[in-house]
Amino acid sequence: MFVVDEGLPFALLGYEGFLNRWAVSFNGGMGYYVVEPAEEFHSRQPPEILRILREKWPHLSPPFGW
């Protein structure tokens, strides 16, 4: 969820209940962002990136698996 009404000079995203379930991609140069289910984002990642993630952070186990 975006927090924009607390007088902050920027928007804030919370992790629990949002970022732990959704993938948020920002394109500041073109002025847009995309919010999609984490599983969809994960399914598009090349195998070599997923291999690197497993090697660097073997203790992580997302709900959709590595």
Stockholm file with secondary structure:
# STOCKHOLM 1.0

chainA/1-66         MFVVDEGLPFALLGYEGFLNRWAVSFNGGMGYYVVEPAEEFHSRQPPEILRILREKWPHLSPPFGW
#=GR chainA/1-66 SS CEECSSSCSSCEECIIIIITTEEEEEETTTTEEEEEEHHHHHHTSCHHHHHHHHHHCTTCCCTTCC
#=GC SS_cons        CEECSSSCSSCEECIIIIITTEEEEEETTTTEEEEEEHHHHHHTSCHHHHHHHHHHCTTCCCTTCC
//
